[in-house]
Amino acid sequence: MVCGGFVCTRNALSALNVLYALVSLLLIGVAAWGKWFDLVSSIRVVAGVIGVGAFLLLVAFVGLCGALKHHQVLLFFYMIILFTVFIMQFSVSCACLALNKEQQNHLLEVGWNKSEATQRDVEKTLNCCGFTSVPHNGSCAASCYEGDRPSCGPCSSTIQQTAGEVLRFVGGIGLFFSSTELLGVWLAHRFRNLKDPRSNPGAFL
């Protein structure tokens, strides 16, 4: 059977959803591992990553069931959900790639001021204190802040050096996965309109 037939399309759609399931389990596992070893102290960050992983796992389950059973309703909702995710992810990816340095700095400062747990994580990881200035009368989680004469520098310069690269990387990964989502929508639409060769030729699919 040539590729593009019923079996080939079903296998391609199933493989794509197995890939989504593996990625979702990886996200959940990495978030749980980071929290377990106290690499990330912000519960909101961990919950957000686990939530994204659980949602992706649910979408993969719906798509896989629809592909294996050739279920019209499941495939329809799978197409709608996946296309909605594609639009949002494509928009966010383009925004990440289009941000200039001034906008990046503004977003970094807003994110820094929103969560003290994130501040501690960044200070501990990058060994720096404060965003634009070192808080000499405050607290800092960095090891360089210990002792009578702290040798820490502000975190903004260190973060800004890698912010552009991280945003470009995230934008590129987002565009790649958004293309797979568009492929999933196309495969699901095609598969819905294919007749199962094992079914009654006169039956309505």
C-alpha positions in Angstrom: 0.0 0.0 0.0 1.4 3.4 -1.0 2.0 6.0 1.7 -1.1 8.2 1.9 -3.5 5.3 2.3 -5.5 4.4 5.3 -2.9 2.3 7.1 0.0 4.7 6.4 -2.0 7.7 7.5 -3.1 6.0 10.7 0.4 4.9 11.5 1.8 8.4 10.9 -0.8 10.0 13.1 -0.3 7.4 15.8 3.5 7.9 15.7 3.1 11.7 16.0 0.9 11.3 19.1 3.3 8.8 20.7 6.0 11.5 20.2 3.7 14.0 21.9 3.1 11.6 24.8 6.9 11.1 25.3 7.5 14.8 25.3 4.7 15.3 27.8 6.1 12.6 30.1 9.6 14.2 29.8 8.2 17.6 30.8 6.4 16.1 33.8 9.5 14.1 34.8 11.9 17.1 34.5 9.6 19.3 36.6 9.2 16.7 39.3 13.0 16.0 39.3 13.8 19.7 39.6 11.4 20.1 42.5 12.6 16.9 44.2 16.2 18.0 44.1 15.3 21.5 45.1 16.7 22.9 41.8 13.5 25.0 41.4 11.8 26.4 44.5 8.9 28.1 42.8 5.9 25.9 43.0 4.1 27.9 40.3 6.8 27.2 37.8 6.8 23.5 38.6 3.0 23.4 38.5 2.9 25.3 35.2 5.4 22.8 33.5 3.5 19.8 34.9 0.2 21.3 33.7 1.5 21.8 30.2 2.8 18.2 30.2 -0.5 16.9 31.4 -2.4 18.8 28.8 -0.1 17.6 26.0 -0.5 14.0 27.3 -4.3 14.4 27.2 -4.2 15.7 23.6 -1.9 12.9 22.6 -4.3 10.3 24.2 -7.3 11.8 22.4 -5.4 11.7 19.1 -4.0 8.2 19.6 -7.5 6.8 20.4 -9.0 8.6 17.5 -6.3 7.2 15.2 -6.5 3.7 16.4 -10.3 3.5 16.4 -10.9 5.8 13.4 -13.3 7.7 15.7 -14.8 10.7 13.9 -15.7 12.7 17.0 -12.4 12.3 18.7 -10.5 13.2 15.6 -12.7 16.3 15.1 -12.0 17.6 18.7 -8.4 16.6 18.3 -8.1 18.8 15.2 -9.8 21.7 16.9 -7.6 21.5 20.0 -4.4 21.0 18.1 -5.1 23.9 15.7 -5.9 26.2 18.6 -2.6 25.2 20.3 -0.8 25.8 17.0 -2.1 29.3 16.7 -1.1 30.2 20.3 2.3 28.5 20.0 3.1 30.0 16.6 2.2 33.5 18.0 4.4 33.1 21.1 7.3 31.8 19.0 7.2 34.7 16.6 7.0 37.1 19.6 10.1 35.5 21.1 12.0 35.9 17.9 10.8 39.5 17.4 11.6 40.9 20.8 14.4 43.6 20.8 16.9 44.1 23.6 14.9 46.8 25.3 11.7 44.7 25.4 13.7 41.8 26.7 15.1 43.8 29.6 11.7 45.1 30.5 10.2 41.6 30.5 13.1 40.3 32.6 12.7 43.0 35.2 8.9 42.4 35.4 9.5 38.7 35.8 12.2 39.3 38.4 9.9 41.5 40.6 7.0 39.1 40.4 8.4 36.1 42.3 10.9 36.0 45.2 11.3 32.3 44.7 12.5 32.9 41.2 14.9 35.5 42.4 16.4 33.1 44.9 16.7 30.4 42.2 18.5 32.8 39.8 20.8 34.2 42.5 21.8 30.7 43.6 22.3 29.4 40.0 24.1 32.4 38.6 25.9 33.4 41.8 24.7 37.0 41.7 22.5 39.4 43.8 19.7 41.7 42.9 18.6 42.7 39.4 20.3 46.0 38.7 22.1 46.5 42.0 23.3 44.4 44.9 21.1 44.7 48.0 23.7 45.2 50.7 21.1 45.5 53.4 18.9 42.7 52.2 19.2 38.9 51.7 20.7 37.0 48.9 20.8 33.2 48.1 24.2 33.4 46.2 27.3 31.9 47.8 29.3 35.0 46.9 27.1 37.1 49.3 28.4 35.2 52.3 31.0 36.7 54.5 31.8 40.3 55.6 32.7 41.5 52.1 30.3 40.2 49.5 31.8 40.0 46.0 28.6 39.6 44.1 27.5 41.6 41.0 24.0 42.3 39.9 22.1 39.6 38.0 20.8 41.8 35.1 24.1 41.8 33.2 24.4 38.0 33.4 20.8 37.3 32.5 20.8 39.8 29.6 23.9 38.1 28.0 21.9 34.9 27.5 18.4 36.2 27.2 18.6 36.8 23.5 20.0 33.3 22.8 17.4 31.6 25.0 14.6 33.5 23.3 15.9 32.6 19.9 16.2 28.9 21.0 12.7 28.9 22.5 11.3 30.6 19.4 13.0 28.1 17.1 11.8 25.1 19.2 8.3 26.6 19.3 8.2 27.0 15.5 9.4 23.4 15.0 6.7 22.0 17.3 4.0 24.2 15.8 4.9 22.8 12.4 4.3 19.3 13.8 1.0 20.4 15.2 0.0 21.7 11.8 1.0 18.3 10.4 -1.1 16.6 13.0 -4.1 18.7 12.0 -3.6 17.8 8.3 -3.2 14.1 9.1 -6.3 14.0 11.3 -8.3 15.8 8.6 -7.1 13.4 5.9 -7.6 10.3 8.1 -11.2 11.3 8.9 -12.0 11.3 5.2 -10.5 8.0 4.4 -12.6 4.8 4.3 -11.6 2.0 6.5 -10.9 -1.0 4.1 -12.0 -3.4 6.8 -15.5 -1.8 7.2 -18.6 -2.4 5.2 -18.1 -0.6 1.9 -21.6 0.8 2.0 -21.4 2.1 5.6 -21.2 5.8 6.3 -18.0 6.8 8.0 
